[in-house]
Amino acid sequence: MFTNINLVCSPIIYDRREQILSEPISHNDAKAEKHGKATKLFKEKTKSSKTNSINVKGGDSKMLTTKSGKGETTNVVQHKSGKAKMADDTKMKEAKAGKMKGSKAEKITDTKTKGTKSITAKSGKEKGAVSQPGGKSEKMSIKHTISKGGKEAVAKSTKRTSSSIQSISTQEAENAATQGSLSDIDLSELQKGPEKYAGLTLRQAIEVLIEESERELIPKYLRLGFHDCVGGCDGCVDLENPDNNGLLEPIEEIAPIVEAFKSQYSRADVWAMATLVSADKSLVALDENGELVDERPEGLHWLHFPMTHVGRKDCEGANAMGIGGPKVEMPSNDLTTHELLTFFSDEFNFSTDETVAIMGAHSVAVASRTNVGFGNLGKEEGWVCHAEEYILDNRYYAMLVGDKGDEVNSSPNWELEFVDNTEGIEFVDEETNETEALGPGIPRRYQWFNQDQCDDNERPIMTNADMALVRDLSGHISTDNSGTDGKVSCAFKQEAGKKACPVAHETMQKVLEYKMDKTLFLFEFEQVLGKMINNGYSDDELQAVDL
């Protein structure tokens, strides 16, 4: 055992971390400023606007008040998750009268549409009079496509998507802006093609994209990076593989950036950068009220997930966006400890410690039942409490292991459940409050859930592969009578009529280290993520850079 958790990590890595922390802050701060300027650079053109922030409702949300040069005022309530909703405002409703007749303006969302700025209207259902870029207007249900079992199923949603939200034209946006309804938007931002990113670096362009998504793309690009790099990072994903369900959106969203930088970087390079930027943007701090603030946690000024190599090759057989290509099998979600370590060793040449580190990406992840079958119906909850804040830290490990010296008995308890994803099962979407139904091709699952750790009735989940970090499920996983894989015969903790699963001694100690030392985890996660996005290439096949 040990008295100081820092002393048990690799001496080389520990010494390197101490070296970084002792370096003059000026150099690191300069790098932080360089990488953090994208949104500021992109919005500098709107110098006539001023934004003031005050806390409301006991710190649960913030009111952002924006004044244009003409004196109009727009109120936006900024919630904990970072998502903005348009507050009731008489001037706003008057300004939009005639644009969306009979509709109440609910939200203005800066989306990645072709040469347009979109307005979402709500009048009982998600409908409103909207103009097409060609000048035509019609009432349309706002929809987006969800990939299910290799097929595209259309579902009603208010979520942001680049390919299907209907939009007003640039001219109409200009007219609306003069009336005050878009007074806080720079019209130059309406250029939604590759030309939008002129003058920006690749990193800055992706930062802009993530900020425009209200950070919702962060977990999607971390997931895309992993799925792309299984079998070698080649800028291609086979969406006919149900394990890749849900990846269509991030692929579509980043396509204009791929096009804008195609003379400099391959699509695989751009996706790799998106993976790194997403990790970087998930390093945010919380204020005393639990609100997200746009700055790094104290002591992490040096951590920026740099892009160290370019020159990855795009696969053959995919379309221009990277959909298609080789048939690559994803790892099972029901791996035992030995199987988990073997997969990451064979596929990425990861050590045991590196495998434990990469699994920590689940602190940022959210699960959608309509994609791959894990999660809770109607909600996007994740592996940790408040997962939708998209914060990369060591909470994932704290959910799995207890205190030093009593790692098993003092840990949170988890229970196994069967997840029935039969087509047609109805549920109410918590965000839209609409009744939806599960589509075809979603496999039935077994998952672990925790009912006691979070506030607000959150219900985090874990897969068997997650549990493999702390419990050795070898000989305890089977297929049930319905043909569903993942049934486990032992319990997370000892309970009546069921023995506790054996401890996973190979990985338990590292899980405990990461739980007790967030900085250690983040330092080693940065290293292993950089290694992951170079998978499939030798050093002499890539060009060393510092982006």
LINZI-V427913 format. One record per residue. SS is DSSP state (A for helix, B for strand, O for the rest). Layout:
SS
SS
This chain:
O
O
O
O
A
A
A
A
O
O
A
A
A
A
A
A
A
A
A
A
A
A
O
O
A
A
A
A
A
A
A
A
A
A
A
A
O
A
A
A
A
A
A
O
O
O
O
O
O
B
B
B
B
B
B
B
A
A
A
O
B
B
B
B
B
B
B
O
O
O
O
O
B
B
B
B
B
B
B
O
O
O
O
B
B
B
O
O
O
A
A
A
A
A
A
A
O
O
O
O
O
O
O
B
B
B
B
B
B
O
O
O
O
O
O
O
B
B
B
B
B
B
O
O
O
O
B
B
B
B
B
O
O
O
O
O
B
B
B
B
B
O
B
B
B
B
B
B
O
O
B
B
B
B
B
B
O
O
O
O
O
O
O
O
O
O
O
B
O
A
A
A
A
A
A
A
A
A
A
O
O
O
O
O
O
O
A
A
A
A
O
O
O
A
A
A
A
O
O
O
O
A
A
A
A
A
A
A
A
A
A
A
O
O
O
O
O
A
A
A
A
A
A
A
A
A
A
A
A
O
O
O
O
O
O
O
B
O
O
O
O
A
A
A
O
O
O
A
A
A
A
A
A
A
A
A
A
A
A
A
O
O
O
O
O
O
A
A
A
A
A
A
A
A
A
A
A
A
A
A
A
O
O
O
B
B
O
O
O
O
O
B
B
O
O
O
O
O
O
O
O
O
O
O
O
O
O
O
B
B
O
O
O
O
O
O
O
B
O
O
O
O
B
B
O
O
O
O
O
O
O
O
O
O
O
O
A
A
A
A
A
A
A
A
A
A
A
A
O
O
O
A
A
A
A
A
A
A
A
A
A
A
A
O
O
B
B
O
A
A
A
A
O
O
O
O
O
O
O
O
B
B
O
O
O
O
A
A
A
O
O
O
O
O
A
A
A
A
O
O
O
O
B
O
O
B
O
O
O
O
O
O
O
O
B
B
B
B
B
O
O
O
O
O
O
B
B
B
O
O
O
O
O
O
B
B
B
O
O
O
O
O
O
O
B
B
B
B
B
O
O
O
O
O
O
O
O
O
O
O
B
B
O
A
A
A
A
O
O
O
B
B
O
O
O
O
B
B
B
O
O
O
O
O
B
B
B
B
O
O
B
O
O
O
B
O
O
B
O
B
O
B
B
O
A
A
A
A
A
A
A
A
A
A
A
A
O
A
A
A
A
A
A
A
A
A
A
A
A
A
A
A
O
O
O
O
O
O
A
A
A
O
B
B
O
O
O
